[in-house]
Amino acid sequence: MIKIYNTDIQTQKIEEVEEIKRGVWINLVNPSESEIKRVCTELNIEEDFIRYPLDFEEQARIDIEDNMILFVIDVPIIEDIKDDRTYTTMPLGVIIVGDDYFITVSLRRNKVIDAFEKNRIKSFYTYKKTRFLLQILFLNSSCYLDNLKKINKEQEATVFLLQQSMQNKDLIQLLNLQNSLIYITTSLKSNEIVMEKTLRGKILKMYEEDEDILEDAIIENKQAIEMSKTYSDILTSTMDAYSSIISNNLNGVMKFLTSLTILISLPTLIASIWGMNVKLPFNTSPYGFAILMGCSVIIAIIVFIWLKKKDMI
């Protein structure tokens, strides 16, 4: 899918257009081969610059060639698979072609680009390319913070459910959240490198206000990294605690079953011995059965008391 947006100089309003001209923003979402070739032909750019961000495993980086600059950053996404929600990331490519064109490339729709498409960002103009890129970086860091807060709420809800009744699905949910935090932390660190390089390397011409936006984006990103680490540590300690609880419960069950087996085996042993076809005490006594039953009960009670003192039951 390809959409082209342009800011009207007179009205300062964003409108969707059909023609690729100077100052437009070209948004490509999972583009077809024909759409890729159209953009590359009309703008005279390399196809690889568009294809790189379409690789889900592409790392965040900056690539400069002639009058083109490619920024690849990781943006947060939420995947709903059946009843499971997974927080992960995907690459977003931003291509600046000279002072003329601004291109975004992604595999699927995401909250960052949607906010610009729906004109929710103040002071957003398609022809201010450096400002546009910095606004994307700042909004992206804010989206990470929002997702981290959602992860924390889900974690608290899952822990509450585990305290009521320990279910495998709840433990699996905690494991999924832990994996999500690992992906998010890795992506945040990669984005930090890109932003730091943009600030220090003077890759783009920036005014003082632009530098302030980039510095704010870096601060937001650092805050997201710290928050992600904190939530990850909490989740790891929670998982370790529940692992210990499960192991302890299993040991308790095994100890109880072992003690129960000992108690049951004593009357069975006595019954087996007196069931032999040989002469034994009380064989001829009319009270033999009662005596043996009484002895079995007494021995079982003695063993039970002993096991209780040893904290085996």
C-alpha positions in Angstrom: 0.0 0.0 0.0 1.2 3.4 -0.9 -0.1 6.8 0.3 1.2 10.2 -0.5 0.6 13.2 1.8 1.4 16.9 1.2 1.2 19.9 3.5 -0.5 22.9 1.7 1.8 25.9 2.1 -1.1 28.3 2.4 -3.5 26.5 4.6 -0.8 24.4 6.4 -3.2 21.4 6.2 -2.2 17.8 5.4 -4.0 16.3 2.4 -3.6 13.0 0.6 -2.5 13.4 -3.0 -1.8 11.1 -6.0 1.2 12.8 -7.5 4.8 12.5 -6.2 6.2 16.0 -6.1 8.7 17.9 -4.0 7.8 18.2 -0.3 5.6 15.2 -0.1 5.6 12.3 2.4 5.4 8.9 0.9 4.2 6.2 3.2 4.7 2.6 2.1 3.1 -0.2 4.2 4.0 -3.7 2.9 4.3 -2.4 -0.6 3.9 -4.5 -3.7 6.7 -4.8 -6.3 4.9 -2.3 -8.6 4.7 0.3 -5.9 8.4 -0.2 -5.0 9.4 0.2 -8.6 7.2 3.3 -9.1 8.8 5.1 -6.1 12.3 4.1 -7.1 11.8 5.1 -10.7 10.2 8.5 -10.0 12.7 9.4 -7.3 15.7 7.7 -8.8 16.7 5.8 -5.6 18.0 2.3 -4.9 15.4 -0.4 -4.3 17.6 -1.8 -1.5 16.8 1.3 0.6 13.2 0.4 0.5 13.6 -3.4 0.9 15.9 -3.2 3.9 13.1 -2.1 6.4 10.9 -4.8 5.0 13.1 -7.5 6.6 11.6 -8.2 10.0 15.0 -9.0 11.4 16.6 -5.8 10.2 18.7 -4.0 12.8 18.3 -0.3 13.7 21.0 1.7 11.9 21.8 4.6 9.7 22.9 4.2 6.0 24.1 7.2 3.9 24.5 7.0 0.1 24.9 10.0 -2.2 22.0 12.4 -1.3 19.9 9.7 0.5 19.9 8.9 4.2 18.2 5.7 5.5 17.2 5.5 9.2 16.0 2.2 10.4 14.5 2.2 13.9 12.5 -0.4 15.8 8.9 0.5 16.6 6.7 -1.3 19.2 3.8 -3.4 18.0 1.2 -5.7 19.7 0.4 -9.1 18.2 -2.8 -10.8 19.2 -2.6 -14.6 18.5 -5.8 -16.4 19.6 -6.2 -15.4 23.3 -2.5 -14.4 23.8 -1.2 -10.9 23.5 2.5 -10.5 22.6 4.5 -7.2 22.7 7.2 -7.1 20.2 9.0 -4.8 17.7 9.4 -4.4 14.0 11.7 -2.2 11.8 10.5 1.1 10.4 12.5 2.7 7.6 12.7 6.5 7.1 14.4 7.6 3.9 15.2 11.3 3.3 16.0 12.0 -0.3 17.9 15.3 -0.4 15.6 18.2 0.5 12.8 16.9 -1.7 11.2 13.7 -0.4 10.4 11.9 2.8 9.6 8.2 2.7 8.5 5.8 5.5 8.6 2.1 4.9 7.1 -0.6 7.2 5.8 -4.2 7.0 2.5 -3.3 8.7 0.6 -0.4 10.2 1.8 0.9 13.5 0.9 3.5 16.1 3.7 5.9 15.3 2.9 6.4 11.6 -0.9 6.2 12.3 -0.6 9.3 14.5 0.9 11.3 11.7 -1.6 10.0 9.1 -4.5 11.0 11.4 -2.9 14.4 11.9 -2.6 14.0 15.7 0.8 15.6 15.9 1.1 19.4 16.4 3.5 21.4 14.2 3.8 18.5 11.7 4.6 19.5 8.1 5.6 17.1 5.3 8.2 19.5 3.9 10.1 19.9 7.2 11.9 16.6 6.9 14.4 16.9 9.8 11.6 18.0 12.1 9.4 15.1 10.8 12.1 12.5 11.6 12.7 13.9 15.1 9.0 13.9 15.8 8.9 10.2 14.8 11.8 9.4 17.1 10.2 11.2 20.0 6.7 9.6 19.4 8.3 6.2 19.1 10.0 6.5 22.5 6.6 7.6 24.0 4.9 4.5 22.4 7.5 2.3 24.1 6.7 3.8 27.5 2.9 3.2 26.9 3.5 -0.4 26.0 5.7 -0.9 29.1 3.0 0.4 31.3 0.5 -2.0 29.7 3.0 -4.9 30.3 3.3 -3.9 33.9 -0.5 -3.9 34.3 -0.8 -7.3 32.7 2.0 -8.6 34.9 0.2 -7.4 38.1 -3.1 -8.9 36.9 -1.4 -12.3 36.1 0.4 -12.4 39.5 -2.9 -11.7 41.2 -4.5 -14.7 39.3 -1.6 -16.9 40.3 -2.1 -16.0 43.9 -5.7 -17.2 43.7 -5.0 -20.4 41.7 -1.8 -21.4 40.1 -2.6 -22.3 36.4 -0.1 -23.2 33.7 -1.7 -20.6 31.3 -0.9 -17.8 33.8 2.7 -19.0 34.1 3.0 -19.1 30.3 1.6 -15.5 30.2 4.4 -14.4 32.5 6.9 -16.1 30.4 5.6 -14.3 27.3 5.8 -11.0 29.0 9.4 -11.7 30.0 10.3 -12.5 26.4 8.5 -9.3 25.3 10.6 -7.2 27.7 13.8 -8.8 26.3 12.8 -7.8 22.7 11.8 -4.3 23.8 15.0 -3.7 25.8 17.2 -4.8 22.8 15.2 -2.6 20.4 15.4 0.4 22.7 19.2 0.1 23.0 19.5 -0.1 19.2 17.3 3.0 18.8 19.5 4.8 21.4 22.6 4.2 19.2 20.8 5.6 16.2 19.6 8.8 18.0 23.0 9.4 19.7 24.7 9.1 16.3 22.2 11.5 14.7 22.8 14.0 17.5 26.6 13.7 17.5 27.3 13.0 13.9 25.5 16.1 12.5 24.0 13.9 9.8 21.1 16.3 9.4 21.0 20.0 9.6 19.3 20.8 12.8 18.2 24.1 14.4 18.3 24.6 18.1 14.6 23.6 18.5 15.3 20.4 16.5 18.1 19.5 18.8 15.8 20.0 21.8 13.3 17.5 20.3 16.0 15.0 19.6 17.4 15.4 23.2 13.9 14.9 24.6 13.5 11.8 22.4 16.8 10.4 23.8 15.7 11.1 27.4 12.4 9.4 26.8 14.3 6.4 25.3 16.6 6.2 28.2 13.7 6.3 30.6 12.0 3.5 28.6 15.3 1.4 28.9 15.4 1.9 32.7 11.7 1.0 33.0 12.1 -2.1 30.8 15.1 -3.2 32.9 13.2 -2.7 36.2 10.1 -4.6 35.0 12.3 -7.3 33.6 14.1 -7.7 37.0 10.8 -7.8 38.8 9.4 -10.4 36.4 12.5 -12.5 36.7 12.3 -12.5 40.5 8.6 -13.3 40.3 9.2 -16.3 38.0 12.0 -17.5 40.3 9.8 -17.2 43.3 6.9 -19.2 41.7 9.4 -21.8 40.5 10.6 -22.3 44.1 7.0 -22.4 45.3 6.1 -25.1 42.7 9.2 -27.1 43.6 8.4 -26.8 47.3 4.8 -27.9 46.7 5.9 -30.9 44.7 8.3 -31.9 47.5 5.5 -31.6 50.0 3.2 -33.8 47.9 5.9 -36.4 47.4 6.7 -36.4 51.2 3.0 -36.8 52.0 2.5 -39.7 49.5 5.6 -41.5 50.8 4.4 -41.3 54.4 0.9 -42.4 53.4 2.5 -45.4 51.6 4.3 -46.4 54.8 1.2 -46.2 56.8 -0.8 -48.3 54.4 1.9 -50.9 54.0 2.0 -51.8 57.7 -1.5 -53.3 58.0 -1.0 -54.8 54.6 2.2 -56.5 55.8 0.5 -57.9 58.9 -2.5 -59.1 56.8 -0.1 -60.8 54.4 1.9 -62.6 57.1 -1.2 -63.9 58.9 -2.7 -64.9 55.5 0.0 -67.6 55.1 -1.1 -71.2 55.2 1.1 -72.0 58.2 0.7 -72.2 62.0 0.8 -68.7 63.5 -0.2 -67.1 66.8 -4.0 -66.5 67.2 -4.8 -68.9 64.4 -7.2 -70.9 66.6 -8.3 -68.0 68.8 -11.9 -66.8 68.3 -10.6 -63.2 68.9 -7.6 -63.6 66.5 -9.0 -61.2 63.9 -9.8 -58.5 66.4 -6.4 -58.8 68.0 -4.6 -58.5 64.7 -6.7 -55.6 63.6 -6.1 -53.9 67.0 -2.3 -54.5 66.6 -2.4 -53.1 63.1 -4.2 -49.9 64.2 -1.9 -49.4 67.2 1.3 -49.8 65.1 -0.2 -47.5 62.4 -0.9 -44.8 65.1 2.6 -45.1 66.6 4.2 -44.7 63.1 1.8 -41.8 62.3 2.9 -40.0 65.5 6.5 -40.6 64.7 6.1 -39.3 61.2 4.2 -36.3 62.5 7.1 -35.4 64.8 9.5 -35.7 61.9 7.2 -33.3 59.9 6.7 -36.0 57.3 2.9 -35.5 57.3 
